[in-house]
């Protein structure tokens, strides 16, 4: 017997309205192997197409000891269902039965940022595109922290949780570890077991077990370094100790060698080097050891807009009007926050 939550989609009420378990099984061809996107130890993700042609991703999660979702997790999922932003993967709802849960979200079909940095997807990212992606992610996290009905701490900001559309717009996914801030005194932090992805986790959170929005800021700083270098946060090297990319890149930046930390696939120019220095300067602030020394995500957003504006101003004049689109120039766009 499947238990059903309210599946009315955020905002429009279209995609999730009236969905049934039968719809999900039909959309995924009964969870056929050909529709499997990825498989993990505790869950598998499938893509599916609804009757109206819209695509969804369905996470089929197995539960330990037959436990239903906790009341806290159910409340958080209901809160996430109300979140709507152009740079967040839309959460549509979930079904559950005794030993598994189906979580239904918008399907984004161009892979993850990590896949594009690895070039297992796409043909590489120019610096302008990387700046656009950084700003999209900053918009999404700012919305979660400041504009959601209740402040949401994502807790798992990383490149594999940043999905890209065909136009390389970024959408933040991976809300499995997200936490909703409480009321009153609890609104500033959540005391919880330390979890997250190695290389991205705020060390102060690890030490105090107090999760705050500045923990997301720390992870965002690591993501900025990843965009600059193209390298994962912890780089495995044959015959050598693993290298912490953030520490290495910021050492180069502080020594005046930011260009050494740049992804070698990114074209060097005075404009690109200056932009990379701006991104690393912000990353250094984001990963400050003490959370009170880190900027808010709103401030990160503003700083990146300035970096992008200056980058395009420093570039040589375009030869034609189409060049802006080719280089990913979105510096004059209006973005709702």
C-alpha positions in Angstrom: 0.0 0.0 0.0 1.5 3.3 -1.1 1.0 6.3 1.2 0.7 9.6 -0.8 1.7 13.1 0.1 0.1 16.1 -1.5 1.7 16.3 -4.9 0.7 19.8 -5.9 3.7 21.3 -7.6 5.3 24.5 -6.3 3.8 27.7 -7.7 2.0 26.6 -10.9 0.4 23.4 -9.4 0.7 21.8 -12.9 3.4 19.2 -13.0 2.7 17.5 -9.7 -1.1 17.9 -9.5 -3.0 14.7 -9.5 0.0 12.4 -9.9 -0.5 8.8 -8.9 1.8 5.9 -8.3 0.5 4.4 -11.5 1.6 7.5 -13.4 5.1 7.2 -12.0 5.3 3.5 -12.9 4.0 4.2 -16.4 6.4 7.2 -16.9 9.4 5.1 -16.0 8.2 2.0 -17.8 7.9 0.2 -14.5 11.4 1.4 -13.4 13.0 -0.2 -16.4 16.8 -0.4 -16.5 16.9 1.7 -19.7 15.4 4.6 -17.7 17.9 4.3 -14.8 20.1 7.4 -14.5 22.2 6.2 -11.7 22.2 3.6 -8.9 23.6 3.8 -5.4 23.7 1.7 -2.2 20.4 3.0 -0.8 18.6 4.5 -3.9 18.3 4.5 -7.6 17.3 7.4 -9.9 15.1 7.0 -12.9 14.0 9.4 -15.6 10.4 9.3 -16.8 8.0 11.1 -19.2 4.5 12.0 -18.0 1.4 11.9 -20.3 1.7 15.6 -21.0 5.3 15.2 -22.2 7.0 16.7 -19.3 10.0 14.9 -17.8 10.6 13.9 -14.2 13.3 12.3 -12.2 12.2 9.7 -9.7 14.5 8.7 -6.8 13.5 5.3 -5.5 14.9 5.1 -2.0 15.0 2.0 0.2 14.3 2.5 3.9 16.2 0.8 6.7 14.2 -1.5 9.0 11.0 -0.7 7.2 10.8 2.7 8.9 8.5 5.4 7.5 9.8 8.8 7.0 10.2 10.6 10.3 7.8 13.4 11.1 10.7 15.9 10.9 11.7 14.7 7.4 8.1 14.7 6.3 7.7 18.4 7.4 11.0 19.3 5.6 9.8 17.6 2.4 6.5 19.5 2.6 8.5 22.7 3.0 10.8 21.9 0.1 7.6 21.3 -2.0 6.7 25.0 -1.6 10.1 26.2 -2.8 10.2 27.6 -6.3 13.1 29.3 -8.0 14.5 29.1 -11.5 17.8 27.8 -10.2 16.4 25.1 -8.0 15.4 21.7 -9.3 11.7 21.7 -8.6 10.5 19.3 -6.0 7.1 17.7 -6.9 6.4 15.4 -4.0 6.8 11.8 -2.8 5.1 8.5 -2.2 6.0 6.0 0.4 5.3 2.4 1.4 6.7 0.1 4.1 10.2 -0.4 2.6 10.7 2.4 0.1 10.0 6.0 -0.9 9.6 7.6 -4.3 10.7 11.2 -4.5 9.6 13.0 -7.7 11.5 16.1 -9.0 12.0 18.0 -12.2 14.4 16.2 -14.7 17.3 18.3 -15.9 18.9 16.5 -18.9 22.4 17.9 -19.4 24.2 16.3 -16.6 26.0 17.8 -13.6 28.6 20.5 -13.3 31.1 17.9 -12.2 30.5 15.9 -15.4 31.1 19.0 -17.5 34.3 19.9 -15.6 35.5 16.3 -16.2 34.4 16.6 -19.9 32.4 13.4 -19.6 29.6 15.7 -20.7 29.9 18.6 -23.2 33.1 20.1 -24.7 34.4 22.1 -21.8 33.3 25.3 -20.1 34.5 28.8 -20.9 35.2 31.2 -18.0 32.1 33.3 -18.9 30.0 30.1 -18.6 31.6 29.2 -15.3 30.8 32.7 -13.9 27.2 32.3 -15.0 26.9 29.0 -13.3 28.5 30.4 -10.0 25.9 33.2 -10.1 23.0 30.8 -10.7 24.1 28.7 -7.7 24.5 31.8 -5.6 21.0 32.9 -6.6 19.6 29.5 -5.6 21.3 29.4 -2.2 20.4 33.0 -1.4 16.8 32.2 -2.1 16.9 29.2 0.3 18.5 31.2 3.1 16.5 34.4 2.8 13.4 34.1 0.7 12.0 30.6 1.4 8.9 30.4 3.7 11.4 29.1 6.3 15.1 29.4 5.9 16.6 26.2 4.4 20.2 25.1 4.8 21.1 22.8 1.9 24.0 21.1 3.6 25.3 19.4 0.5 26.4 22.0 -2.0 28.8 20.3 -4.4 29.4 20.1 -8.2 27.5 16.8 -8.6 24.4 18.5 -7.1 24.5 21.3 -9.6 22.6 20.2 -12.7 22.9 22.0 -16.0 20.2 22.6 -18.7 21.0 22.6 -22.4 21.6 26.3 -22.2 24.0 25.7 -19.3 21.8 27.4 -16.7 22.4 25.8 -13.3 19.8 24.2 -11.1 20.7 23.1 -7.5 19.5 19.6 -6.6 20.3 17.1 -3.9 18.0 18.1 -1.0 18.5 14.7 0.8 20.5 16.4 3.6 18.7 19.7 3.7 17.5 21.1 7.0 14.9 23.7 7.8 15.7 26.4 10.4 13.5 26.4 13.5 11.7 29.3 15.1 13.0 31.8 17.7 16.5 31.0 19.0 16.7 27.9 16.9 16.4 30.0 13.7 20.1 30.8 13.7 21.3 27.2 13.7 20.3 23.6 13.7 22.2 21.1 16.0 22.5 17.9 14.1 24.8 15.0 13.3 27.6 16.1 11.0 27.1 14.8 7.5 28.1 16.0 4.0 30.6 15.3 1.3 34.3 15.2 2.0 36.1 18.3 0.9 32.9 20.5 1.0 32.0 20.2 4.7 32.4 23.3 7.0 35.1 22.4 9.6 33.4 24.5 12.2 30.2 22.5 11.7 32.2 19.3 12.2 33.6 20.7 15.4 30.4 22.1 17.0 27.7 20.1 15.2 25.9 23.5 14.8 24.7 23.8 11.3 24.1 27.4 10.0 23.7 29.1 6.6 27.4 29.9 6.8 28.0 26.1 6.4 26.5 26.4 2.9 28.7 29.5 2.3 31.8 27.4 3.1 30.7 24.7 0.6 30.0 27.4 -2.0 33.6 28.7 -1.6 34.9 25.2 -2.4 32.6 25.1 -5.4 34.1 28.4 -6.6 37.6 26.9 -6.4 36.3 23.9 -8.3 35.0 26.2 -11.1 38.4 28.0 -11.3 40.6 24.9 -11.3 38.4 22.3 -12.9 39.6 19.9 -10.2 37.6 18.1 -7.5 38.0 19.3 -3.9 40.1 16.3 -3.0 42.4 15.2 -5.8 43.7 11.7 -5.8 47.2 11.4 -7.2 48.9 8.2 -8.2 51.7 7.4 -5.7 51.2 10.7 -3.8 49.1 11.9 -0.9 45.6 13.2 -1.9 45.7 17.0 -2.5 43.2 19.4 -1.0 42.4 21.6 -4.0 41.0 24.5 -2.1 44.1 24.9 0.1 46.4 24.5 -2.9 44.6 27.0 -5.1 44.3 29.7 -2.3 48.0 29.3 -1.6 48.7 30.1 -5.3 46.3 33.0 -5.1 47.9 34.5 -2.0 51.4 34.1 -3.6 50.3 36.1 -6.6 50.1 33.0 -8.8 46.3 32.7 -9.4 47.0 31.9 -13.0 48.7 28.7 -12.0 45.5 27.5 -10.3 43.4 28.2 -13.4 42.0 25.3 -15.3 44.5 24.9 -18.2 41.5 24.6 -20.6 40.4 28.2 -19.8 41.8 30.8 -22.2 44.3 33.2 -20.5 43.9 36.9 -20.9 44.2 39.9 -18.6 40.4 39.8 -18.3 40.2 36.1 -17.4 43.1 36.3 -14.9 41.5 39.3 -13.2 38.1 37.4 -13.0 39.8 34.3 -11.6 41.5 36.5 -8.9 38.1 37.9 -8.0 36.6 34.4 -7.7 39.4 33.2 -5.6 39.3 36.3 -3.4 35.6 35.5 -2.7 36.3 31.8 -2.2 39.0 32.7 0.4 36.3 34.7 2.3 33.8 31.9 2.0 36.1 29.3 3.6 37.3 31.5 6.4 37.8 29.2 9.5 35.4 31.2 11.7 31.8 31.4 10.3 31.3 35.0 11.4 34.1 36.0 9.0 32.3 34.5 6.0 30.0 36.6 3.8 26.3 36.0 3.4 25.2 34.3 0.2 23.6 37.6 -0.8 27.0 39.3 -0.6 28.6 36.4 -2.6 25.9 37.0 -5.2 26.7 40.8 -5.4 30.5 40.1 -5.6 30.1 37.7 -8.4 28.0 40.1 -10.4 30.7 42.7 -10.1 33.4 40.1 -11.2 31.3 39.2 -14.2 30.6 42.8 -15.2 34.3 43.7 -15.0 35.3 40.6 -16.9 33.1 41.5 -19.9 34.2 45.2 -19.7 37.8 44.2 -19.9 37.4 41.9 -22.9 38.1 43.3 -26.3 35.0 44.7 -28.2 32.9 42.1 -29.9 33.1 41.9 -33.6 29.4 41.2 -33.9 26.2 41.2 -31.8 26.2 37.4 -31.6 29.5 37.2 -29.7 27.9 37.9 -26.4 25.7 34.8 -26.7 28.7 32.7 -27.8 30.7 33.7 -24.7 27.8 33.3 -22.3 27.5 37.1 -21.6 24.4 37.5 -19.4 25.7 40.4 -17.4 22.8 42.7 -18.3 20.0 40.2 -17.6 17.5 40.8 -14.8 17.2 38.0 -12.3 14.5 37.8 -9.8 15.8 37.1 -6.3 
